[in-house]
Amino acid sequence: VEKEMNQKMYPASITKIMTALVTLEHASLEDRITFSEIVYNIESDSSHAGIQPGETMTIEQALNALMLESANDVANGLAEYVAGSISGFSDLMNEKAAQLGCVNTHFANPHGLHQEDHYTCAYDMALIAQAAYENTEFRRLASTCTFNCPKTNKTPDERYFYNHHKMLQSDSGYYQDWCTGGKTGFTSDAWNTLVTYGEKNGLRLVCVILHDNGADQ
């Protein structure tokens, strides 16, 4: 089923599916990342994990912050860790998109905050989401409901990351037992965006929704 599947639209934070996939292909979960001042290079009111320059954690912990809390500061840090810069990481994202056969996609950052030259379409996001789901570690990340991140060298308290995909949360009113994960997104330009994975009776499906108004849609 499709509607306008090749139309150029803005992805918002479902971008982080590609960010996670590229990171998993270039780093090990047990590797340690030390964040730089790049964590501050985001919109002040956007989602973040409160990462401080000089803070260190494992790639696994960072990826949970990325996927569950949609942490834009972490997205920047992962991009710098993997490729040395936002632009270098965006190049890797675009190379992967081309490899997967995407037809109307260009990534300019690892987090999905609005840029005119950062766009995709539903067909391409389905390709990206499908490729990510074939990665065992990504499947685990996408299906995790909560993650406790231990204290770090800069943060004396545990952080608790909570998956925003309501179909995974049994107390949300939207819970579906066939839902195996996904990623939410929102900006004022992209509106609500959503990738959802489902498995039932031996069938796997991925659903991509772009530019919808209201999380209940």
Salt bridges, closest charged atoms under 4 A:
GLU25 OE2 - LYS96 NZ 2.88
GLU55 OE2 - ARG159 NH1 2.95
GLU60 OE2 - ARG140 NH2 3.25
GLU69 OE1 - HIS164 NE2 3.70
GLU116 OE2 - HIS114 NE2 3.19
GLU137 OE1 - ARG140 NH2 3.07
ASP189 OD2 - HIS114 ND1 3.85
GLU199 OE2 - ARG204 NE 3.10
